[in-house]
Amino acid sequence: MIVKQKDILKLYTVSDDYEYLLAKNVLSTETMQIISSMADQDDLSSMSVIA
């Protein structure tokens, strides 16, 4: 698995924890952080996420 961090590419060998590494990287993306911060809102609709 290859992960880009700023201008550096890191190469990870596929092991038992690759799913954890992949999930961690996906959750750290800007989009996922925005959605996560919006998840606490009670009136959140799918249209709110799209907008």
N, C-alpha and C positions, 0 to 999 in steps of 0.2 A: 504494500500500500504506500502511496506517495502522498505526503501532506505538504501543502505550501503554507509557509508562515512568513509573511512579509516577502522578502526577496530570497528566501532560503527554501529549498526543497528537502524534505526529510524522507528517507526511505525506511519503511518498517517491514520486517519480515512477517509474513502471515503466520499468526500463532493463535492460541486459544483466546487471546484477548483482543483480536482484531475488531470484533463487533463493538467492544467497549470503546476502542480508539476511534472507530468510525462514528459512533453515536456521539462521542464527546466533541468531535470536530464539527459534526452537523449542528449540534446544539449551540456551538459557539459562533455560528454565523450570525450576521446582523439581522437577517430576516427572522430567524428563530428567536433571537433575543427580543425583537419587537413583539412578536406574537406571544411570547412568554410573559412579557410585561403587561400585555393587554388581557391576558387570560384571567386576571383577577377582577376584571370588570364584569358586573352582573348583566349589563345590557349589551354584551358583545354579540354581534351577529356576523354571519359570513360576509355580508356586505361591508362591514366595518373593516374586516381584515383585507378585503380586496381593495378598498379605497385607500 
